[in-house]
């Protein structure tokens, strides 16, 4: 561990509260990197959803030939938005201003009253880079953003570890939306450590060890033994047991971790609520944790997966969507859904309360950058270093 990591502190106050810094975050952190947008299973032929990031709106749609496409929500005529809805199903997109009609592939089909020689076939909606990986959909807004190679590396890691969970063939059984009064970085920082878990997350702590976060150097013989035995079991069942943790300071992590004895999944009693997902060999698969900076974390269990997507609204506000996925053919009643979502609903809402209190202090006169623990907060330090590297001028000291 480097001396820089050992002495790392949280960021100066303006990095969390200043509108100009927030504008830089949107441009250099979110627009230029691959950001989590949603799920493959939300997008059958003709289905679409809209995502907003600052001044940009993007329509993500499945064409009728199965191709996933993404377009800026900007009519090629005079720039009108094409839709005010969040999602839908369409055969074409019609601009409400002057009724220009676009195919799902973004090509202009018709433009009334534009004259006989108007080159309709050469007009398109502005495209946005889009990739779907193991059932997850990612966007990159800026043309000069993160190279395709970084997504290729994530794809390779996810195909070996996440594909067996079958997210591409799943369905969403619950979708919770929150507006959190905190800067997006405070939410990521909170996610990147379990220093707070024992005192704040009783439901999460039933099934999960505190250890396992990238950079947590605490020794725990019980956890170490559980991890060693679990990795042997996973390898024997054809599951890749090895972590991929921010390789070369990359933006992603996938790590399969064991659950405590008696827990086959992250529920209050440890019992499965839904059938095992995808092609998993059985229920003894632990919990696969996925992190994608700057806006994704997820846990994929034997019977369900949970994804968390952040959308920064302004310097002091972040929208969060938490989705719960099961096998498409799983039959669940309301009580089953409540049981399946109980741990992560409680944990998420506890985290939002913690983050709001954290941000209120950061925004006050009394805030000074504080020292990060080299024992349990090295992953917070690594995130802040990654964040600083995205900006044209490093803001982190």
C-alpha positions, -999 to +999 in steps of 0.1 A: +000+000+000+014+034-010+022+062+014-003+083-006-031+058+003-020+057+039-023+095+043-053+100+020-081+123+032-115+131+020-119+159-006-120+196+000-154+210+006-159+226-029-155+191-045-188+182-029-207+215-028-195+237-056-217+240-088-187+245-110-171+212-097-205+195-102-205+207-139-170+192-143-182+160-128-210+157-153-187+165-182-155+146-173-167+118-150-202+109-162-203+118-199-168+105-207-171+072-189-194+042-193-223+046-170-249+020-160-283+028-177-306-002-170-312-038-178-314-059-210-346-075-198-364-041-199-359-038-236-378-062-258-383-054-295-397-018-298-392-011-260-373+020-250-364+040-219-350+075-215-321+085-193-312+121-182-278+133-172-275+170-167-284+188-200-285+155-219-314+131-225-308+097-242-333+073-256-322+036-254-343+013-276-343-022-289-348-022-327-371-049-341-341-068-355-328-071-319-301-044-321-298-022-290-294+015-300-291+048-282-299+082-295-298+117-281-333+129-275-329+158-300-349+161-332-326+168-362-349+196-374-348+223-347-337+204-317-370+196-299-372+167-274-390+138-289-406+126-257-414+136-221-422+100-211-397+078-192-403+046-211-426+030-236-430+008-267-429+023-302-427+014-339-412+049-346-404+081-328-424+112-339-413+147-329-443+164-314-432+198-327-433+193-365-440+156-368-407+144-382-407+106-380-377+085-370-372+048-372-360+030-341-326+029-357-326+068-356-329+073-394-354+099-405-383+083-423-404+113-432-403+151-429-435+168-441-433+200-461-396+199-466-397+199-504-392+172-530-354+173-529-349+171-491-323+143-484-344+124-459-322+093-460-291+112-449-307+126-417-304+108-384-307+113-347-274+118-330-261+084-318-248+076-283-224+047-276-243+018-260-232-017-248-251-045-231-230-068-210-244-098-191-278-083-189-266-048-179-269-017-203-242+010-204-239+043-221-211+067-230-222+102-239-190+118-250-173+109-283-139+113-267-146+093-236-133+061-221-119+038-249-138+007-260-110-013-245-121-005-210-155-018-218-140-049-234-121-057-203-153-054-182-172-075-207-146-103-204-148-102-166-186-101-165-191-129-190-171-153-168-188-142-136-222-126-141-236-144-171-244-176-151-269-154-130-290-150-161-298-113-158-305-110-195-334-134-191-346-121-158-375-097-149-377-068-125-401-075-096-395-043-076-382-009-085-375+016-058-367+053-065-352+077-040-341+113-041-311+117-017-300+151-004-263+144-009-236+148-035-231+116-056-196+111-044-207+107-008-230+078-019-201+061-037-177+067-007-203+051+016-206+021-007-169+016-009-164+007+028-180-014+055-166+006+084-201+017+091-218-017+086-218-030+121-234+000+136-258+008+108-268-023+089-283-050+111-302-067+082-272-067+059-249-080+087-271-111+092-258-127+060-227-107+051-192-106+066-178-071+072-147-081+053-146-084+015-145-048+004-116-040-019-088-026+003-101-038+036-070-054+053-086-066+085-078-102+094-107-125+103-099-163+104-136-171+102-140-151+070-107-163+055-117-199+060-151-194+046-137-177+015-111-204+009-137-232+012-162-213-009-137-207-037-129-244-039-166-252-040-173-226-067-144-237-089-156-273-087-190-261-099-176-242-129-179-207-114-149-184-117-138-178-080-113-151-087-118-114-080-113-087-106-108-056-085-102-023-104-074-038-125-049-012-135-070+015-117-099+006-140-135+015-132-150-019-123-149-047-098-165-082-097-160-103-066-178-134-055-179-135-017-192-161+007-222-155+029-224-165+066-232-201+076-269-208+072-275-181+046-279-192+009-290-156-001-293-121+013-326-125+030-335-120+066-336-158+073-311-169+046-336-189+026-342-186-011-374-168-021-372-174-058-358-202-080-321-202-087-312-178-115-298-185-149-275-215-152-262-214-116-254-250-106-271-247-072-278-223-044-242-224-029-229-195-050-224-168-024-230-133-035-214-117-066-207-081-060-203-057-089-191-021-089-190+001-119-177+036-113-192+062-113-228+050-108-234+013-103-232-013-076-250-046-076-253-079-057-262-111-076-274-139-054-286-174-061-323-164-063-322-126-071-301-097-081-301-061-068-288-032-089-283+004-077-280+032-103-270+068-093-280+099-113-265+132-101-291+160-101-271+189-087-242+193-063-264+184-033-289+160-048-287+125-062-314+103-077-312+066-070-330+036-085-328+002-069-341-027-089-347-063-079-345-091-105-355-127-105-359-155-131-385-144-157-406-175-149-405-171-111-439-168-095-439-146-065-467-131-044-465-098-025-452-115+006-424-131-015-414-098-029-414-083+005-391-111+018-368-108-012-364-070-010-362-067+028-325-067+033-316-043+005-345-020+011-335-016+047-298-013+039-303+012+011-326+035+031-302+033+060-274+044+037-294+073+023-300+086+058-263+082+066-253+100+034-277+129+040-263+135+075-227+131+060-234+157+033-251+181+057-219+182+077-197+185+047-217+215+036-213+233+069-186+257+082-171+231+104-160+207+077-124+199+072-111+170+050-107+140+073-082+112+073-092+079+058-084+046+076-057+025+059-074-005+075-110-003+062-112+027+039-085+021+013-112+015-014-126+050-006-091+064-011-088+045-044-122+058-056-111+094-048-078+089-067-098+075-097-122+104-095-093+130-095-077+113-125-109+119-145-107+156-142-086+180-164-071+194-132-068+172-102-089+186-073-079+160-047-047+167-027 
